[in-house]
Amino acid sequence: MEISFYSCFMLFLMFYFLSKHLCKISKNLPPSPGLSLPIIGHLYLIKKPLHQTLANLSNKYGPILFIQFGSRPVILVSSPSVAEECLSKNDIIFANRPRLLAGKHLGYNYTTLTWASYGNHWRNLRRIAALEILSTNRLKMFYHIRADEVRLLVHKLFKGCRGGEFMSIDAKSTFFDLTLNVITRMIAGKRYYGEDLAELGEARQFKEIVRETFELSGATNIGDFVPALKWIGLNNIEKRLAILHRKRDEFVQDLILEHRKVKSEFASHQGSSKTMINVLLTLQETEPEYYTDELIRGLMTTFSSFPISKASSKRLSECTLPPHCSRPMSHQRSALLEVFESHEAPCS
């Protein structure tokens, strides 16, 4: 007697769900929100915005859930006490990073601080960041950069509201530009955002790289969760990531070579305004085998990317501006004038 394709398919589904159920019991996994379908898992439950969908699932099914994002298992925790236990008592278990496509290309094959899994290499990167780059003394050395960028912003606002006229600004973009200028001056001693810098080729190139980085790193790559779709070519995001990686690599390497040249020409100069690149180049002289140019490039791109985003700039403006915007215009102008006159005129 011939067995129809339909019967074979139903038999396959029965064994699939039975094996998944027995596997879940044997591993003592948390409960799941409904049926996990073959290939896609629980992705059919996910809608935009993601955080609201996850909150709704937690409210409906409990504070700890096991979700299958395609081929990737995910634990959803919404309980503060359980989250604290995951990030303190069991932090090493949860310290590894998922191997997403963005980490392969933008994270130098998962070797940067953001993408590296827990181990000796990650601990070394963390030590470098904590003791050499982001230490208290180092951040104090960079205080003049933060103060100068704030003065430049206040100066711009003050000039715009002279004569009692109103000045409209995009707060999100303003804070985004301010934050990036502070970071790039700390890293490389250069600023790329400002009216006087708009036409510079290097500034335009940097802005394009930043825009593409946030666009691609924030995009959902379905191939990360359903690998079969990657092989049949349903998205070309990997090609775009490879091109962006090459652009970033060339841009950052040029900065390294520029600082290396200046450092060799002024080897005897020991100023207090060292950039992060100078600090890393000094470390490279002591351990050239470990502090390679690739490692330095990875640290530079990490520090110029992870602290900021358009979303974080939006939250910053939402938290800081409302108390001031509710005041009369005359009070706001007086506050700007007080800040502006209490410091020296900003350098151009």
C-alpha positions in Angstrom: 0.0 0.0 0.0 1.4 3.4 -1.0 1.9 6.0 1.7 0.8 9.4 0.6 2.9 12.5 0.9 0.3 14.0 3.3 0.6 11.0 5.6 4.4 11.3 5.7 4.2 15.0 6.4 1.8 14.5 9.3 4.0 11.7 10.7 7.0 14.0 10.5 5.1 16.8 12.3 4.0 14.4 15.0 7.5 13.1 15.7 8.9 16.7 15.5 6.5 18.1 18.2 7.0 14.9 20.3 10.8 15.2 20.2 10.6 18.9 21.0 8.3 18.3 23.9 10.5 15.5 25.4 13.6 17.6 24.9 12.1 20.6 26.7 11.1 18.3 29.6 14.6 16.8 29.8 16.2 20.2 29.9 13.8 21.6 32.5 13.1 24.7 30.4 10.7 27.5 31.4 7.2 27.5 29.9 6.7 28.7 26.3 4.0 31.1 24.9 2.0 28.7 22.7 3.1 26.4 19.9 6.6 26.5 18.5 6.3 25.9 14.7 9.0 24.1 12.7 11.7 26.4 11.2 10.2 29.7 12.5 9.5 28.8 16.1 7.6 31.6 17.9 8.5 34.3 15.4 4.9 34.3 14.3 4.0 35.9 17.7 6.4 38.8 17.3 5.0 42.1 16.1 6.3 45.7 16.2 7.2 47.3 18.5 9.3 44.4 19.9 9.5 45.5 23.5 5.7 45.9 23.7 5.1 42.4 22.3 7.6 40.9 24.8 5.9 42.8 27.6 2.5 41.5 26.6 3.8 37.9 26.4 5.3 38.2 29.9 2.1 39.6 31.3 0.1 36.8 29.8 2.4 33.8 30.4 4.7 34.7 33.3 8.0 36.4 34.2 10.2 33.7 32.7 9.6 32.3 29.2 11.4 30.1 26.8 11.0 31.5 23.2 12.2 30.0 20.0 13.3 32.8 17.6 13.6 30.5 14.6 16.7 28.4 15.2 17.8 30.5 18.2 16.6 29.7 21.8 15.8 32.8 23.8 15.0 33.2 27.5 12.7 36.2 28.3 13.0 37.5 31.8 10.7 40.3 33.1 11.1 39.8 36.9 13.7 42.2 38.5 14.8 39.6 41.1 15.3 36.9 38.4 17.1 39.4 36.2 19.4 40.3 39.1 20.1 36.6 39.7 21.0 36.1 36.0 23.3 39.1 35.9 25.0 38.6 39.2 25.1 35.0 40.5 25.0 33.4 37.0 26.6 36.2 35.0 29.2 34.0 33.4 26.6 31.6 32.0 24.8 34.6 30.3 28.0 36.4 29.3 28.4 34.9 25.8 27.1 36.8 22.8 25.0 35.4 19.9 26.8 35.0 16.7 24.8 37.4 14.5 25.9 38.4 11.0 26.6 42.0 12.1 29.2 40.7 14.6 31.0 38.7 11.9 31.6 41.8 9.7 31.4 44.8 12.0 32.8 43.0 15.0 36.0 41.6 13.3 34.7 38.0 13.3 33.3 38.3 16.9 36.6 39.6 18.5 35.6 43.1 19.6 34.5 44.0 23.1 30.8 44.1 22.0 30.8 40.8 20.2 33.5 38.6 21.8 32.3 35.7 24.0 33.4 35.4 27.6 37.0 34.2 27.9 40.6 35.4 28.2 40.4 37.7 25.2 37.2 39.4 26.4 38.6 39.9 29.9 41.7 41.5 28.4 39.5 43.8 26.3 37.5 44.7 29.4 40.7 45.4 31.4 42.0 47.7 28.6 38.7 49.6 28.5 38.4 49.9 32.3 42.0 50.7 33.2 43.6 52.4 30.1 40.7 54.1 28.2 37.8 54.7 30.5 39.5 55.1 33.9 38.6 58.0 36.2 41.9 59.8 35.5 41.6 59.3 31.8 38.0 60.7 31.8 39.2 63.7 33.9 41.9 64.4 31.2 39.1 64.6 28.7 36.9 66.9 30.7 38.0 70.0 28.7 36.6 68.3 25.5 33.2 67.8 27.1 33.2 71.4 28.4 34.3 72.8 25.1 31.6 71.0 23.1 28.9 72.2 25.5 30.2 75.8 25.2 30.1 75.5 21.4 26.5 74.3 21.6 25.5 77.1 24.0 27.2 79.6 21.9 25.2 78.4 18.8 22.0 78.6 20.8 22.8 82.0 22.2 23.6 83.5 18.8 20.3 82.1 17.4 18.1 83.7 20.0 19.6 87.2 20.0 17.1 90.0 19.7 14.5 88.1 21.6 13.7 85.9 18.6 12.7 82.3 18.9 15.0 79.6 17.5 13.8 76.1 16.6 16.2 73.2 16.8 15.9 69.5 16.4 16.9 68.4 19.9 17.5 64.7 19.0 19.9 65.6 16.2 21.6 68.3 18.3 22.3 65.9 21.2 23.4 63.2 18.7 25.9 65.6 17.1 27.1 66.8 20.5 27.7 63.3 21.8 29.5 62.1 18.7 31.8 65.2 18.6 32.8 64.5 22.2 33.5 60.8 21.5 35.4 61.4 18.3 37.6 64.1 19.9 38.3 61.7 22.8 39.2 59.0 20.3 41.0 60.8 17.5 41.1 64.5 18.5 38.8 65.5 15.7 35.2 66.7 15.4 33.0 65.9 12.5 29.7 67.6 13.2 29.1 71.4 12.9 28.1 74.0 10.4 31.7 74.8 9.6 32.5 71.2 9.0 29.7 70.2 6.7 31.7 70.5 3.5 34.8 68.8 4.6 35.4 65.5 2.8 36.5 63.6 5.9 33.5 64.8 7.8 31.1 63.7 5.1 32.7 60.3 4.9 32.5 59.8 8.7 28.8 60.8 8.7 28.0 58.4 5.9 29.8 55.6 7.8 27.8 56.4 11.0 24.5 56.5 9.1 25.2 53.1 7.5 26.4 51.6 10.7 23.2 52.5 12.6 21.1 51.5 9.6 22.6 48.0 9.2 23.3 47.2 12.8 19.8 48.1 13.8 18.2 46.2 10.9 16.7 42.8 11.5 18.4 40.1 9.5 16.0 37.2 9.2 18.9 35.0 8.2 20.2 35.2 11.7 17.1 33.3 12.9 16.1 31.3 9.9 19.5 30.2 8.3 17.7 28.6 5.3 16.6 32.0 4.0 20.2 33.2 3.9 21.3 30.4 1.6 18.4 31.0 -0.9 19.3 34.7 -1.1 16.3 36.4 0.3 18.3 39.3 1.6 21.5 41.0 0.6 22.4 42.5 4.0 25.7 40.5 4.2 27.0 42.1 1.1 26.2 45.6 2.5 27.8 44.7 5.8 31.0 43.6 4.1 31.2 46.9 2.1 30.6 48.9 5.3 33.3 46.9 7.1 35.8 47.8 4.4 34.8 51.5 4.5 35.2 51.6 8.3 38.4 49.7 8.3 40.0 52.1 5.8 38.8 55.2 7.6 40.0 54.1 11.0 43.3 52.8 9.7 44.0 56.2 8.2 43.5 57.8 11.6 45.9 55.2 13.2 48.5 55.9 10.6 48.1 59.7 11.0 48.5 59.5 14.8 51.4 57.1 14.4 53.2 59.6 12.2 52.5 62.5 14.6 53.6 60.4 17.5 56.9 59.5 15.9 57.6 63.1 14.9 56.9 64.4 18.5 58.1 61.4 20.5 59.5 63.5 23.3 56.2 65.4 23.8 54.3 64.1 26.8 51.1 66.2 26.8 48.2 65.6 29.0 45.6 65.6 26.2 46.4 62.2 24.7 43.7 60.7 22.5 42.6 57.1 22.9 44.5 56.2 19.7 47.7 57.6 21.3 47.1 55.5 24.4 46.6 52.3 22.4 49.6 53.0 20.2 51.7 53.4 23.4 50.4 50.0 24.5 51.2 48.6 21.1 54.9 49.5 21.6 55.0 47.4 24.7 53.1 44.4 23.4 53.0 44.6 19.5 51.9 40.9 19.2 48.7 41.5 21.1 47.9 45.2 20.4 47.7 44.8 16.7 46.2 47.4 14.4 43.1 45.2 14.0 42.6 45.1 17.8 43.0 48.9 18.0 40.5 49.4 15.1 38.0 47.1 16.9 38.3 49.1 20.1 37.9 52.4 18.2 34.8 51.4 16.3 33.3 49.9 19.5 33.7 53.1 21.5 32.5 55.3 18.7 29.3 53.2 18.2 27.9 51.5 21.3 27.5 54.6 23.7 25.1 56.4 21.4 22.2 56.0 19.0 19.4 58.1 17.7 17.1 56.5 20.2 19.4 57.3 23.2 19.7 60.9 22.0 15.9 61.1 21.8 15.6 59.7 25.4 18.2 62.2 26.6 16.3 65.1 25.1 13.1 63.8 26.6 14.6 63.6 30.1 16.5 66.9 30.1 14.6 69.4 28.0 11.0 69.4 29.4 11.8 71.2 32.7 13.6 73.9 30.8 11.1 74.2 28.0 8.3 74.9 30.4 10.0 78.1 31.6 9.3 81.5 29.9 11.5 82.3 26.9 13.2 85.2 28.8 14.3 82.8 31.6 15.8 80.4 29.0 17.7 83.2 27.3 19.0 84.4 30.6 20.2 80.9 31.5 22.0 80.6 28.2 23.6 84.0 28.7 24.8 83.1 32.2 26.4 79.8 31.0 27.9 81.5 27.9 29.4 84.4 29.9 30.7 82.2 32.7 33.2 80.6 30.3 35.7 81.8 27.8 34.6 82.1 24.2 34.6 78.7 22.5 37.3 77.9 20.2 36.5 77.3 16.5 
